[in-house]
């Protein structure tokens, strides 16, 4: 599934380890609701992740991808 490809690429690149994503979130919530401006910040960071993912060079090898997919599937007991 395409979902598996996206997950695989996110885990096999350094995108999720970028400085922008490692910054702390100060006061994310105001009570039970997102603090004003947080939703816009999340959207901006997601756009950054997508841009980085689209621009990255990646190796997608069958055996490694298959192993990744199988490791995420529930095992029949």
C-alpha positions, 0 to 999 in steps of 0.5 A: 500500500502507498501508506507503507511506502510513505512510512518506510521513507519517513523511517529510512530518512532523517526527515523526522530528526530535523531540528524543526521537529525536535523543537519543544512545543510550548503550551500546546493546549489551553485547557482541552483545546489547542492554543491559538496558533498551534494548528497553523504551526502544525500545518506549517511543520507538516508542509516542511516534512512533505517538502523534505520527503518529496525532495529527498533521494531514497533507496527503495529495495524490495527485500528491505521494504518487504521486511519493513512491511511484514514487521508492521503486520499483526502476527497470527497466533 
